């Protein structure tokens, strides 16, 4: 069973930056497309960024130009650099397999991101 542990969230003012990390264990990380998802209070979970096994990123329109996803296969880790944060980015952020992923793990605890105006 693949386990995913997210970290790096926090409280930041609008315009600020955060870098999220997610470590995966129990699966073959390097061959899997990975994604960052978020769920705001009262809303459905949405995919905001994903990266293919070959390192090609893709972003939701709402974060394009502000967020950057990357991966370090040697560390079984996927990152999300978030710049120019907005209050509407406030959510719990999770990682898991992206679209077309070979595997998806159990959802982790996520990491809370709160952006104040």
C-alpha positions in Angstrom: 0.0 0.0 0.0 1.4 3.3 -1.1 1.7 5.9 1.7 1.9 9.7 1.0 3.0 12.3 3.5 2.6 16.0 2.7 4.3 18.9 4.4 5.2 22.5 4.0 1.8 24.2 4.4 1.2 27.2 6.6 -0.3 30.7 7.0 1.0 33.3 4.5 -0.1 36.7 3.4 -1.4 37.3 -0.1 1.4 37.6 -2.5 3.6 35.3 -0.5 5.1 31.9 -1.3 5.2 28.4 0.1 6.9 25.2 -1.0 5.0 21.9 -0.4 6.6 18.5 -0.3 5.2 15.0 -0.6 7.1 11.8 0.1 5.7 8.6 -1.3 6.6 5.2 0.0 5.6 1.7 -0.9 5.3 2.2 -4.7 7.6 2.6 -7.6 7.7 6.4 -7.7 9.7 7.1 -10.8 7.3 5.5 -13.2 4.2 7.2 -11.9 2.6 10.5 -12.9 2.1 12.5 -9.7 -0.3 15.3 -8.9 -1.1 17.9 -6.3 -4.7 18.3 -5.4 -6.5 20.7 -3.1 -9.8 20.8 -1.3 -11.2 24.0 0.0 -13.8 24.0 2.7 -17.2 23.0 1.2 -15.8 22.2 -2.2 -14.7 19.1 -4.1 -11.1 18.1 -4.3 -9.5 19.4 -7.5 -6.3 18.6 -9.4 -4.1 21.8 -9.6 -0.8 20.4 -11.0 0.6 17.2 -12.2 3.9 16.0 -13.5 4.5 13.0 -15.8 7.0 10.3 -15.1 9.2 12.1 -17.7 8.9 15.4 -15.9 6.4 17.2 -18.1 4.2 19.4 -16.0 0.6 20.5 -16.5 -1.4 23.0 -14.5 -5.0 24.1 -13.8 -5.7 27.5 -15.3 -6.2 28.9 -11.8 -2.6 28.3 -10.8 -0.8 28.5 -14.2 2.1 30.9 -14.0 2.2 31.0 -10.2 2.7 27.3 -9.2 5.5 25.0 -10.2 5.5 21.3 -9.8 8.7 19.3 -9.7 9.9 15.8 -8.7 13.0 14.2 -7.3 12.8 10.5 -8.1 15.9 9.7 -6.0 14.0 11.0 -2.9 10.5 9.7 -4.0 9.4 13.3 -3.5 7.2 15.7 -5.5 7.2 19.4 -4.8 4.8 22.3 -5.4 6.3 25.8 -5.3 3.5 28.2 -4.9 4.2 31.9 -5.6 1.9 35.0 -5.7 -0.5 33.2 -3.4 -4.1 34.4 -3.3 -6.8 34.0 -0.6 -8.6 31.7 -3.0 -5.7 29.3 -2.8 -6.6 28.5 0.8 -7.2 24.8 1.0 -5.9 21.5 2.2 -3.3 20.3 -0.3 -2.8 16.6 -1.1 -0.6 14.7 -3.4 -1.4 11.4 -5.2 -1.1 9.8 -8.6 -2.0 12.1 -11.4 -4.2 11.5 -14.4 -3.1 8.3 -16.1 -1.2 7.2 -13.0 -0.2 3.6 -12.7 -1.0 3.7 -9.0 -2.7 5.8 -6.5 -2.2 5.6 -2.8 -4.4 6.2 0.1 -5.0 9.9 0.7 -2.7 11.3 3.3 -3.5 13.9 5.9 -2.7 16.7 3.5 -1.2 20.0 4.5 -3.2 23.2 5.2 -2.4 26.3 3.2 -4.1 29.5 4.4 -3.6 32.7 2.6 -4.7 35.9 4.3 -5.7 39.0 2.5 
